[in-house]
């Protein structure tokens, strides 16, 4: 009809047929309860009727304010147990790795300390006297030395012995030289000798 009118009067006409569909449906959003949600949508189709080739344009409008909630999968007790067991395995593996690293570090420190003290005792055995009890220096002024050679120089200049005392349950030894009211101390640890 529109085409015949266009041919008869020689006028260009854009004629569109619009179809509106209002859709309403109910969606169940939970397996356990009878939770339902009403959804209302609208679809509009535009169909040009004057063209020889028909193009349909779709305009979809969602009128519902609430979106449909996707169905959530319920987690079973078995899955929770698997998650707990997996987490426990991962945690125990991490703890085991940390323990191994700590033991390795402690062993390396112990080896370095043993190397240091054995080196000192071997090369300066004529100057060193090892004692079991920790010396009492309450009335003496304490001078801590950073370099082992300084302690050896003090002992040789004053023609005195170096007192060696091993700290119990520690990778540490103290070397002392007592001169007058002073005590000179060098501490042997797992650090590199100075």
Contact map, one row per residue, 1 for C-alpha under 8 A:
11111000000000000000000000000000000000000000000000000000000000000000000000000000000000000000000000000000000000000000000000000000000000000000000000000000000000000000000000000000000000000000000000
11111100000010100000000000000000000000000000000011000000000000000000000000000000000000000000000000000000000000000000000000000000000000000000000000000000000000000000000000000000000000000000000000
11111110000000000000000000000000000000000000000001000000000000000000000000000000000000000000000000000000000000000000000000000000000000000000000000000000000000000000000000000000000000000000000000
11111111000000000000000000000000000000000000000000000000000000000000000000000000000000000000000000000000000000000000000000000000000000000000000000000000000000000000000000000000000000000000000000
11111111100000000000000000000000000000000000000000000000000000000000000000000000000000000000000000000000000000000000000000000000000000000000000000000000000000000000000000000000000000000000000000
01111111111110000000000000000000000000000000000000000000000000000000000000000000000000000000000000000000000000000000000000000000000000000000000000000000000000000000000000000000000000000000000000
00111111111000000000000000000000000000000000000000000000000000000000000000000000000000000000000000000000000000000000000000000000000000000000000000000000000000000000000000000000000000000000000000
00011111110000000000000000000000000000000000000000000000000000000000000000000000000000000000000000000000000000000000000000000000000000000000000000000000000000000000000000000000000000000000000000
00001111111000000000000000000000000000000000000000000000000000000000000000000000000000000000000000000000000000000000000000000000000000000000000000000000000000000000000000000000000000000000000000
00000111111100000000000000000000000000000000000000000000000000000000000000000000000000000000000000000000000000000000000000000000000000000000000000000000000000000000000000000000000000000000000000
00000110111110000000000000000000000000000000000000000000000000000000000000000000000000000000000000000000000000000000000000000000000000000000000000000000000000000000000000000000000000000000000000
00000100011111000000000000000000000000000000000000000000000000000000000000000000000000000000000000000000000000000000000000000000000000000000000000000000000000000000000000000000000000000000000000
01000100001111100000000000000000000000000000000001000000000000000000000000000000000000000000000000000000000000000000000000000000000000000000000000000000000000000000000000000000000000000000000000
00000000000111110000000000000000000000000000000101000000000000000000000000000000000000000000000000000000000000000000000000000000000000000000000000000000000000000000000000000000000000000000000000
01000000000011111000000000000000000000000000000111000000000000000000000000000000000000000000000000000000000000000000000000000000000000000000000000000000000000000000000000000000000000000000000000
00000000000001111100000000000000000000000000011111000000000000000000000000000000000000000000000000000000000000000000000000000000000000000000000000000000000000000000000000000000000000000000000000
00000000000000111110000000000000000000000000011110000000000000000000000000000000000000000000000000000000000000000000000000000000000000000000000000000000000000000000000000000000000000000000000000
00000000000000011111000000000000000000000001111000000000000000000000000000000000000000000000000000000000000000000000000000000000000000000000000000000000000000000000000000000000000000000000000000
00000000000000001111100000000000000000000001110000000000000000000000000000000000000000000000000000000000000000000000000000000000000000000000000000000000000000000000000000000000000000000000000000
00000000000000000111110000000000000000000111100000000000000000000000000000000000000000000000000000000000000000000000000000000000000000000000000000000000000000000000000000000000000000000000000000
00000000000000000011111000000000000000000111000000000000000000000000000000000000000000000000000000000000000000000000000000000000000000000000000000000000000000000000000000000000000000000000000000
00000000000000000001111100000000000000011110000000000000000000000000000000000000000000000000000000000000000000000000000000000000000000000000000000000000000000000000000000000000000000000000000000
00000000000000000000111110000000000000011110000000000000000000000000000000000000000000000000000000000000000000000000000000000000000000000000000000000000000000000000000000000000000000000000000000
00000000000000000000011111000000000001111000000000000000000000000000000000000000000000000000000000000000000000000000000000000000000000000000000000000000000000000000000000000000000000000000000000
00000000000000000000001111100000000001110000000000000000000000000000000000000000000000000000000000000000000000000000000000000000000000000000000000000000000000000000000000000000000000000000000000
00000000000000000000000111110000000111100000000000000000000000000000000000000000000000000000000000000000000000000000000000000000000000000000000000000000000000000000000000000000000000000000000000
00000000000000000000000011111000000111100000000000000000000000000001000000000000000000000000000000000000000000000000000000000000000000000000000000000000000000000000000000000000000000000000000000
00000000000000000000000001111110011110000000000000000000000000000000000000000000000000000000000000000000000000000000000000000000000000000000000000000000000000000000000000000000000000000000000000
00000000000000000000000000111110001110000000000000000000000000000001111000000000000000000000000000000000000000000000000000000000000000000000000000000000000000000000000000000000000000000000000000
00000000000000000000000000011111111100000000000000000000000000000000001000000000000000000000000000000000000000000000000000000000000000000000000000000000000000000000000000000000000000000000000000
00000000000000000000000000011111110000000000000000000000000000000000000000000000000000000000000000000000000000000000000000000000000000000000000000000000000000000000000000000000000000000000000000
00000000000000000000000000000111110000000000000000000000000000000000000000000000000000000000000000000000000000000000000000000000000000000000000000000000000000000000000000000000000000000000000000
00000000000000000000000000000111111000000000000000000000000000000000000000000000000000000000000000000000000000000000000000000000000000000000000000000000000000000000000000000000000000000000000000
00000000000000000000000000010111111100000000000000000000000000000000000000000000000000000000000000000000000000000000000000000000000000000000000000000000000000000000000000000000000000000000000000
00000000000000000000000000011100111110000000000000000000000000000000000000000000000000000000000000000000000000000000000000000000000000000000000000000000000000000000000000000000000000000000000000
00000000000000000000000001111100011111000000000000000000000000000000000000000000000000000000000000000000000000000000000000000000000000000000000000000000000000000000000000000000000000000000000000
00000000000000000000000001111000001111100000000000000000000000000001000000000000000000000000000000000000000000000000000000000000000000000000000000000000000000000000000000000000000000000000000000
00000000000000000000000111100000000111110000000000000000000000000000000000000000000000000000000000000000000000000000000000000000000000000000000000000000000000000000000000000000000000000000000000
00000000000000000000000111100000000011111000000000000000000000110000000000000000000000000000000000000000000000000000000000000000000000000000000000000000000000000000000000000000000000000000000000
00000000000000000000011110000000000001111100000000000000000001110000000000000000000000000000000000000000000000000000000000000000000000000000000000000000000000000000000000000000000000000000000000
00000000000000000000011100000000000000111110000000000000000111110000000000000000000000000000000000000000000000000000000000000000000000000000000000000000000000000000000000000000000000000000000000
00000000000000000001111000000000000000011111000000000000000111100000000000000000000000000000000000000000000000000000000000000000000000000000000000000000000000000000000000000000000000000000000000
00000000000000000001111000000000000000001111100000000000011110000000000000000000000000000000000000000000000000000000000000000000000000000000000000000000000000000000000000000000000000000000000000
00000000000000000111100000000000000000000111110000000000011100000000000000000000000000000000000000000000000000000000000000000000000000000000000000000000000000000000000000000000000000000000000000
00000000000000000111000000000000000000000011111000000001111000000000000000000000000000000000000000000000000000000000000000000000000000000000000000000000000000000000000000000000000000000000000000
00000000000000011110000000000000000000000001111100000001110000000000000000000000000000000000000000000000000000000000000000000000000000000000000000000000000000000000000000000000000000000000000000
00000000000000011100000000000000000000000000111110000111100000000000000000000000000000000000000000000000000000000000000000000000000000000000000000000000000000000000000000000000000000000000000000
00000000000001111000000000000000000000000000011111100111000000000000000000000000000000000000000000000000000000000000000000000000000000000000000000000000000000000000000000000000000000000000000000
01000000000000111000000000000000000000000000001111110100000000000000000000000000000000000000000000000000000000000000000000000000000000000000000000000000000000000000000000000000000000000000000000
01100000000011110000000000000000000000000000000111110000000000000000000000000000000000000000000000000000000000000000000000000000000000000000000000000000000000000000000000000000000000000000000000
00000000000000000000000000000000000000000000000111111100000000000000000000000000000000000000000000000000000000000000000000000000000000000000000000000000000000000000000000000000000000000000000000
00000000000000000000000000000000000000000000000011111100000000000000000000000000000000000000000000000000000000000000000000000000000000000000000000000000000000000000000000000000000000000000000000
00000000000000000000000000000000000000000000000000111110000000000000000000000000000000000000000000000000000000000000000000000000000000000000000000000000000000000000000000000000000000000000000000
00000000000000000000000000000000000000000000001110111111000000000000000000000000000000000000000000000000000000000000000000000000000000000000000000000000000000000000000000000000000000000000000000
00000000000000000000000000000000000000000000001100001111100000000000000000000000000000000000000000000000000000000000000000000000000000000000000000000000000000000000000000000000000000000000000000
00000000000000000000000000000000000000000000111100000111110000000000000000000000000000000000000000000000000000000000000000000000000000000000000000000000000000000000000000000000000000000000000000
00000000000000000000000000000000000000000000111000000011111000000000000000000000000000000000000000000000000000000000000000000000000000000000000000000000000000000000000000000000000000000000000000
00000000000000000000000000000000000000000011110000000001111100000000000000000000000000000000000000000000000000000000000000000000000000000000000000000000000000000000000000000000000000000000000000
00000000000000000000000000000000000000000011100000000000111110000000000000000000000000000000000000000000000000000000000000000000000000000000000000000000000000000000000000000000000000000000000000
00000000000000000000000000000000000000001111000000000000011111000000000000000000000000000000000000000000000000000000000000000000000000000000000000000000000000000000000000000000000000000000000000
00000000000000000000000000000000000000001110000000000000001111100000000000000000000000000000000000000000000000000000000000000000000000000000000000000000000000000000000000000000000000000000000000
00000000000000000000000000000000000000011100000000000000000111110000000000000000000000000000000000000000000000000000000000000000000000000000000000000000000000000000000000000000000000000000000000
00000000000000000000000000000000000000111100000000000000000011111000000000000000000000000000000000000000000000000000000000000000000000000000000000000000000000000000000000000000000000000000000000
00000000000000000000000000000000000000111000000000000000000001111110000000000000000000000000000000000000000000000000000000000000000000000000000000000000000000000000000000000000000000000000000000
00000000000000000000000000000000000000000000000000000000000000111110000000000000000000000000000000000000000000000000000000000000000000000000000000000000000000000000000000000000000000000000000000
00000000000000000000000000000000000000000000000000000000000000011111000000000000000000000000000000000000000000000000000000000000000000000000000000000000000000000000000000000000000000000000000000
00000000000000000000000000000000000000000000000000000000000000011111100000000000000000000000000000000000000000000000000000000000000000000000000000000000000000000000000000000000000000000000000000
00000000000000000000000000101000000010000000000000000000000000000111110000000000000000000000000000000000000000000000000000000000000000000000000000000000000000000000000000000000000000000000000000
00000000000000000000000000001000000000000000000000000000000000000011111000000000000000000000000000000000000000000000000000000000000000000000000000000000000000000000000000000000000000000000000000
00000000000000000000000000001000000000000000000000000000000000000001111100000000000000000000000000000000000000000000000000000000000000000000000000000000000000000000000000000000000000000000000000
00000000000000000000000000001100000000000000000000000000000000000000111110000000000000000000000000000000000000000000000000000000000000000000000000000000000000000000000000000000000000000000000000
00000000000000000000000000000000000000000000000000000000000000000000011111000000000000000000000000000000000000000000000000000000000000000000000000000000000000000000000000000000000000000000000000
00000000000000000000000000000000000000000000000000000000000000000000001111100000000000000000000000000000000000000000000000000000000000000000000000000000000000000000000000000000000000000000000000
00000000000000000000000000000000000000000000000000000000000000000000000111110000000000000000000000000000000000000000000000000000000000000000000000000000000000000000000000000000000000000000000000
00000000000000000000000000000000000000000000000000000000000000000000000011111011000000000000000000000000000000000000000000000000000000000000000000000000000000000000000000000000000000000000000000
00000000000000000000000000000000000000000000000000000000000000000000000001111111000000000000000000000000000000000000000000000000000000000000000000000000000000000000000000000000000000000000000000
00000000000000000000000000000000000000000000000000000000000000000000000000111111100000000000000000000000000000000000000000000000000000000000000000000000000000000000000000000000000000000000000000
00000000000000000000000000000000000000000000000000000000000000000000000000011111110000000000000000000000000000000000000000000000000000000000000000000000000000000000000000000000000000000000000000
00000000000000000000000000000000000000000000000000000000000000000000000000111111111000000000000000000000000000000000000000000000000000000000000000000000000000000000000000000000000000000000000000
00000000000000000000000000000000000000000000000000000000000000000000000000111111111100000000000000000000000000000000000000000000000000000000000000000000000000000000000000000000000000000000000000
00000000000000000000000000000000000000000000000000000000000000000000000000001111111110000000000000000000000000000000000000000000000000000000000000000000000000000000000000000000000000000000000000
00000000000000000000000000000000000000000000000000000000000000000000000000000111111111000000000000000000000000000000000000000000000000000000000000000000000000000000000000000000000000000000000000
00000000000000000000000000000000000000000000000000000000000000000000000000000011111111100000000000000000000000000000000000000000000000000000000000000000000000000000000000000000000000000000000000
00000000000000000000000000000000000000000000000000000000000000000000000000000001111111110000000000000000000000000000000000000000000000000000000000000000000000000000000000000000000000000000000000
00000000000000000000000000000000000000000000000000000000000000000000000000000000111111111000000000000000000000000000000000000000000000000000000000000000000000000000000000000000000000000000000000
00000000000000000000000000000000000000000000000000000000000000000000000000000000011111111100000000000000000000000000000000000000000000000000000000000000000000000000000000000000000000000000000000
00000000000000000000000000000000000000000000000000000000000000000000000000000000001111111110000000000000000000000000000000000000000000000000000000000000000000000000000000000000000000000000000000
00000000000000000000000000000000000000000000000000000000000000000000000000000000000111111111000000000000000000000000000000000000000000000000000000000000000000000000000000000000000000000000000000
00000000000000000000000000000000000000000000000000000000000000000000000000000000000011111111100000000000000000000000000000000000000000000000000000000000000000000000000000000000000000000000000000
00000000000000000000000000000000000000000000000000000000000000000000000000000000000001111111110000000000000000000000000000000000000000000000000000000000000000000000000000000000000000000000000000
00000000000000000000000000000000000000000000000000000000000000000000000000000000000000111111111000000000000000000000000000000000000000000000000000000000000000000000000000000000000000000000000000
00000000000000000000000000000000000000000000000000000000000000000000000000000000000000011111111100000000000000000000000000000000000000000000000000000000000000000000000000000000000000000000000000
00000000000000000000000000000000000000000000000000000000000000000000000000000000000000001111111110000000000000000000000000000000000000000000000000000000000000000000000000000000000000000000000000
00000000000000000000000000000000000000000000000000000000000000000000000000000000000000000111111111000000000000000000000000000000000000000000000000000000000000000000000000000000000000000000000000
00000000000000000000000000000000000000000000000000000000000000000000000000000000000000000011111111100000000000000000000000000000000000000000000000000000000000000000000000000000000000000000000000
00000000000000000000000000000000000000000000000000000000000000000000000000000000000000000001111111110000000000000000000000000000000000000000000000000000000000000000000000000000000000000000000000
00000000000000000000000000000000000000000000000000000000000000000000000000000000000000000000111111111000000000000000000000000000000000000000000000000000000000000000000000000000000000000000000000
00000000000000000000000000000000000000000000000000000000000000000000000000000000000000000000011111111100000000000000000000000000000000000000000000000000000000000000000000000000000000000000000000
00000000000000000000000000000000000000000000000000000000000000000000000000000000000000000000001111111110000000000000000000000000000000000000000000000000000000000000000000000000000000000000000000
00000000000000000000000000000000000000000000000000000000000000000000000000000000000000000000000111111111000000000000000000000000000000000000000000000000000000000000000000000000000000000000000000
00000000000000000000000000000000000000000000000000000000000000000000000000000000000000000000000011111111100000000000000000000000000000000000000000000000000000000000000000000000000000000000000000
00000000000000000000000000000000000000000000000000000000000000000000000000000000000000000000000001111111110000000000000000000000000000000000000000000000000000000000000000000000000000000000000000
00000000000000000000000000000000000000000000000000000000000000000000000000000000000000000000000000111111111000000000000000000000000000000000000000000000000000000000000000000000000000000000000000
00000000000000000000000000000000000000000000000000000000000000000000000000000000000000000000000000011111111100000000000000000000000000000000000000000000000000000000000000000000000000000000000000
00000000000000000000000000000000000000000000000000000000000000000000000000000000000000000000000000001111111110000000000000000000000000000000000000000000000000000000000000000000000000000000000000
00000000000000000000000000000000000000000000000000000000000000000000000000000000000000000000000000000111111111000000000000000000000000000000000000000000000000000000000000000000000000000000000000
00000000000000000000000000000000000000000000000000000000000000000000000000000000000000000000000000000011111111100000000000000000000000000000000000000000000000000000000000000000000000000000000000
00000000000000000000000000000000000000000000000000000000000000000000000000000000000000000000000000000001111111110000000000000000000000000000000000000000000000000000000000000000000000000000000000
00000000000000000000000000000000000000000000000000000000000000000000000000000000000000000000000000000000111111111000000000000000000000000000000000000000000000000000000000100000000000000000011000
00000000000000000000000000000000000000000000000000000000000000000000000000000000000000000000000000000000011111111100000000000000000000000000000000000000000000000000000000100000000000000000010000
00000000000000000000000000000000000000000000000000000000000000000000000000000000000000000000000000000000001111111110000000000000000000000000000000000000000000000000000000000000000000000000010000
00000000000000000000000000000000000000000000000000000000000000000000000000000000000000000000000000000000000111111111000000000000000000000000000000000000000000000000000000000000000000000000011100
00000000000000000000000000000000000000000000000000000000000000000000000000000000000000000000000000000000000011111111100000000000000000000000000000000000000000000000000000110000000000000001111000
00000000000000000000000000000000000000000000000000000000000000000000000000000000000000000000000000000000000001111111110000000000000000000000000000000000000000000000000000000000000000000000010000
00000000000000000000000000000000000000000000000000000000000000000000000000000000000000000000000000000000000000111111111000000000000000000000000000000000000000000000000000000000000000000000000000
00000000000000000000000000000000000000000000000000000000000000000000000000000000000000000000000000000000000000011111111100000000000000000000000000000000000000000000000000000000000000000001110110
00000000000000000000000000000000000000000000000000000000000000000000000000000000000000000000000000000000000000001111111110000000000000000000000000000000000000000000000000001000000000000001000000
00000000000000000000000000000000000000000000000000000000000000000000000000000000000000000000000000000000000000000111111111000000000000000000000000000000000000000000000000000000000000000000000000
00000000000000000000000000000000000000000000000000000000000000000000000000000000000000000000000000000000000000000011111111100000000000000000000000000000000000000000000000000000000000000000000000
00000000000000000000000000000000000000000000000000000000000000000000000000000000000000000000000000000000000000000001111111111000000000000000000000000000000000000000000000000000000000000000000000
00000000000000000000000000000000000000000000000000000000000000000000000000000000000000000000000000000000000000000000111111111001000000000000000000000000000000000000000000000000000000000000000000
00000000000000000000000000000000000000000000000000000000000000000000000000000000000000000000000000000000000000000000011111111000000000000000000000000000000000000000000000000000000000000000000000
00000000000000000000000000000000000000000000000000000000000000000000000000000000000000000000000000000000000000000000001111111000000000000000000000000000000000000000000000000000000000000000000000
00000000000000000000000000000000000000000000000000000000000000000000000000000000000000000000000000000000000000000000000111111111000000000000000000000000000000000000000000000000000000000000000000
00000000000000000000000000000000000000000000000000000000000000000000000000000000000000000000000000000000000000000000000111111111100000000000000000000000000000000000000000000000000000000000000000
00000000000000000000000000000000000000000000000000000000000000000000000000000000000000000000000000000000000000000000000000011111000000000000000000000000000000000000000000000000000000000000000000
00000000000000000000000000000000000000000000000000000000000000000000000000000000000000000000000000000000000000000000000000011111100000000000000000000000001000011100000000000000000000000000000000
00000000000000000000000000000000000000000000000000000000000000000000000000000000000000000000000000000000000000000000000010011111110000000000000000000000000000001111000000000000000000000000000000
00000000000000000000000000000000000000000000000000000000000000000000000000000000000000000000000000000000000000000000000000001011111000000000000000000000000000001111000000000000000000000000000000
00000000000000000000000000000000000000000000000000000000000000000000000000000000000000000000000000000000000000000000000000000001111100000000000000000000000000000011100000000000000000000000000000
00000000000000000000000000000000000000000000000000000000000000000000000000000000000000000000000000000000000000000000000000000000111111000000000000000000000000000011100000000000000000000000000000
00000000000000000000000000000000000000000000000000000000000000000000000000000000000000000000000000000000000000000000000000000000011111000000000000000000000000000000110000000000000000000000000000
00000000000000000000000000000000000000000000000000000000000000000000000000000000000000000000000000000000000000000000000000000000001111100000000000000000000000000000100000000000000000000000000000
00000000000000000000000000000000000000000000000000000000000000000000000000000000000000000000000000000000000000000000000000000000001111110000000000000000000000000000100000000000000000000000000000
00000000000000000000000000000000000000000000000000000000000000000000000000000000000000000000000000000000000000000000000000000000000011111000000000000000000000000000000000000000000000000000000000
00000000000000000000000000000000000000000000000000000000000000000000000000000000000000000000000000000000000000000000000000000000000001111100000000000000000000000000000000000000000000000000000000
00000000000000000000000000000000000000000000000000000000000000000000000000000000000000000000000000000000000000000000000000000000000000111111110000000000000000000000000000000000000000100000000000
00000000000000000000000000000000000000000000000000000000000000000000000000000000000000000000000000000000000000000000000000000000000000011111000000000000000000000000000000000000000000000000000000
00000000000000000000000000000000000000000000000000000000000000000000000000000000000000000000000000000000000000000000000000000000000000001111100000000000000000000000000000000000000010000000000000
00000000000000000000000000000000000000000000000000000000000000000000000000000000000000000000000000000000000000000000000000000000000000001111110000000000000000000000000000000000000011100000000000
00000000000000000000000000000000000000000000000000000000000000000000000000000000000000000000000000000000000000000000000000000000000000001011111000000000000000000000000000000000000011100000000000
00000000000000000000000000000000000000000000000000000000000000000000000000000000000000000000000000000000000000000000000000000000000000001001111100000000000000000000000000000000000001111000000000
00000000000000000000000000000000000000000000000000000000000000000000000000000000000000000000000000000000000000000000000000000000000000000000111110000000000000000000000000000000000001111000000000
00000000000000000000000000000000000000000000000000000000000000000000000000000000000000000000000000000000000000000000000000000000000000000000011111000000000000000000000000000000000000011100000000
00000000000000000000000000000000000000000000000000000000000000000000000000000000000000000000000000000000000000000000000000000000000000000000001111110110000000000000000000000000000000011100000000
00000000000000000000000000000000000000000000000000000000000000000000000000000000000000000000000000000000000000000000000000000000000000000000000111110100000000000000000000000000000000000100000001
00000000000000000000000000000000000000000000000000000000000000000000000000000000000000000000000000000000000000000000000000000000000000000000000011111110000000000000000000000000000000000100000011
00000000000000000000000000000000000000000000000000000000000000000000000000000000000000000000000000000000000000000000000000000000000000000000000011111111000000000000000000000000000000000100000011
00000000000000000000000000000000000000000000000000000000000000000000000000000000000000000000000000000000000000000000000000000000000000000000000000111111100000000000000000000000000000000000000001
00000000000000000000000000000000000000000000000000000000000000000000000000000000000000000000000000000000000000000000000000000000000000000000000011111111110000000000000000000000000000000000000000
00000000000000000000000000000000000000000000000000000000000000000000000000000000000000000000000000000000000000000000000000000000000000000000000010111111111000000000000000000001100000011100000000
00000000000000000000000000000000000000000000000000000000000000000000000000000000000000000000000000000000000000000000000000000000000000000000000000011111111100000100000000000000000000000000000000
00000000000000000000000000000000000000000000000000000000000000000000000000000000000000000000000000000000000000000000000000000000000000000000000000001111111110000000000000000000000000000000000000
00000000000000000000000000000000000000000000000000000000000000000000000000000000000000000000000000000000000000000000000000000000000000000000000000000111111111000000000000000000100000000000000000
00000000000000000000000000000000000000000000000000000000000000000000000000000000000000000000000000000000000000000000000000000010000000000000000000000011111111111100000000000000100000000000000000
00000000000000000000000000000000000000000000000000000000000000000000000000000000000000000000000000000000000000000000000000000000000000000000000000000001111111110000000000000000000000000000000000
00000000000000000000000000000000000000000000000000000000000000000000000000000000000000000000000000000000000000000000000000000000000000000000000000000000111111100000000000000000000000000000000000
00000000000000000000000000000000000000000000000000000000000000000000000000000000000000000000000000000000000000000000000000000000000000000000000000000000011111110000000000000000001000000000000000
00000000000000000000000000000000000000000000000000000000000000000000000000000000000000000000000000000000000000000000000000000000000000000000000000000000001111111000000000000000000000000000000000
00000000000000000000000000000000000000000000000000000000000000000000000000000000000000000000000000000000000000000000000000000010000000000000000000000000001101111100000000000000110000000000000000
00000000000000000000000000000000000000000000000000000000000000000000000000000000000000000000000000000000000000000000000000000011100000000000000000000000001000111110000000000000100000000000000000
00000000000000000000000000000000000000000000000000000000000000000000000000000000000000000000000000000000000000000000000000000011100000000000000000000001001000011111000000000011100000000000000000
00000000000000000000000000000000000000000000000000000000000000000000000000000000000000000000000000000000000000000000000000000001111000000000000000000000000000001111100000000111100000000000000000
00000000000000000000000000000000000000000000000000000000000000000000000000000000000000000000000000000000000000000000000000000001111000000000000000000000000000000111110000001111000000000000000000
00000000000000000000000000000000000000000000000000000000000000000000000000000000000000000000000000000000000000000000000000000000011111000000000000000000000000000011111000001110000000000000000000
00000000000000000000000000000000000000000000000000000000000000000000000000000000000000000000000000000000000000000000000000000000000100000000000000000000000000000001111100011100000000000000000000
00000000000000000000000000000000000000000000000000000000000000000000000000000000000000000000000000000000000000000000000000000000000000000000000000000000000000000000111111111100000000000000000000
00000000000000000000000000000000000000000000000000000000000000000000000000000000000000000000000000000000000000000000000000000000000000000000000000000000000000000000011111000000000000000000000000
00000000000000000000000000000000000000000000000000000000000000000000000000000000000000000000000000000000000000000000000000000000000000000000000000000000000000000000001111100000000000000000000000
00000000000000000000000000000000000000000000000000000000000000000000000000000000000000000000000000000000000000000000000000000000000000000000000000000000000000000000001111110000000000000000000000
00000000000000000000000000000000000000000000000000000000000000000000000000000000000000000000000000000000000011001000000000000000000000000000000000000000000000000000001011111000000000000000110000
00000000000000000000000000000000000000000000000000000000000000000000000000000000000000000000000000000000000000001000000000000000000000000000000000000000000000000000011001111100000000000011110000
00000000000000000000000000000000000000000000000000000000000000000000000000000000000000000000000000000000000000000000100000000000000000000000000000000000000000000001111000111110000000000011100000
00000000000000000000000000000000000000000000000000000000000000000000000000000000000000000000000000000000000000000000000000000000000000000000000000000000000000000011111000011111000000001111000000
00000000000000000000000000000000000000000000000000000000000000000000000000000000000000000000000000000000000000000000000000000000000000000000000000000000000000000111100000001111100000001111000000
00000000000000000000000000000000000000000000000000000000000000000000000000000000000000000000000000000000000000000000000000000000000000000000000000000010000000000111000000000111110000111100000000
00000000000000000000000000000000000000000000000000000000000000000000000000000000000000000000000000000000000000000000000000000000000000000000000000000010011000011110000000000011111000111000000000
00000000000000000000000000000000000000000000000000000000000000000000000000000000000000000000000000000000000000000000000000000000000000000000000000000000000000010000000000000001111111110000000000
00000000000000000000000000000000000000000000000000000000000000000000000000000000000000000000000000000000000000000000000000000000000000000000000000000000000001000000000000000000111111110000000000
00000000000000000000000000000000000000000000000000000000000000000000000000000000000000000000000000000000000000000000000000000000000000000000000000000000000000000000000000000000011111000000000000
00000000000000000000000000000000000000000000000000000000000000000000000000000000000000000000000000000000000000000000000000000000000000000011100000000000000000000000000000000000011111100000000000
00000000000000000000000000000000000000000000000000000000000000000000000000000000000000000000000000000000000000000000000000000000000000000001111000000000000000000000000000000000011111110000000000
00000000000000000000000000000000000000000000000000000000000000000000000000000000000000000000000000000000000000000000000000000000000000001001111000000000000000000000000000000001111011111000000000
00000000000000000000000000000000000000000000000000000000000000000000000000000000000000000000000000000000000000000000000000000000000000000000011110000010000000000000000000000001111001111100000000
00000000000000000000000000000000000000000000000000000000000000000000000000000000000000000000000000000000000000000000000000000000000000000000011110000010000000000000000000000111100000111110000000
00000000000000000000000000000000000000000000000000000000000000000000000000000000000000000000000000000000000000000000000000000000000000000000000111110010000000000000000000000111000000011111000000
00000000000000000000000000000000000000000000000000000000000000000000000000000000000000000000000000000000000000000000000000000000000000000000000000000000000000000000000000011110000000001111100000
00000000000000000000000000000000000000000000000000000000000000000000000000000000000000000000000000000000000000001001100000000000000000000000000000000000000000000000000000011110000000000111111010
00000000000000000000000000000000000000000000000000000000000000000000000000000000000000000000000000000000000000001001000000000000000000000000000000000000000000000000000000111000000000000011111100
00000000000000000000000000000000000000000000000000000000000000000000000000000000000000000000000000000000000011111101000000000000000000000000000000000000000000000000000000110000000000000001111100
00000000000000000000000000000000000000000000000000000000000000000000000000000000000000000000000000000000000010011000000000000000000000000000000000000000000000000000000000000000000000000001111110
00000000000000000000000000000000000000000000000000000000000000000000000000000000000000000000000000000000000000010001000000000000000000000000000000000000000000000000000000000000000000000000111111
00000000000000000000000000000000000000000000000000000000000000000000000000000000000000000000000000000000000000000001000000000000000000000000000000110000000000000000000000000000000000000001001111
00000000000000000000000000000000000000000000000000000000000000000000000000000000000000000000000000000000000000000000000000000000000000000000000001111000000000000000000000000000000000000000000111
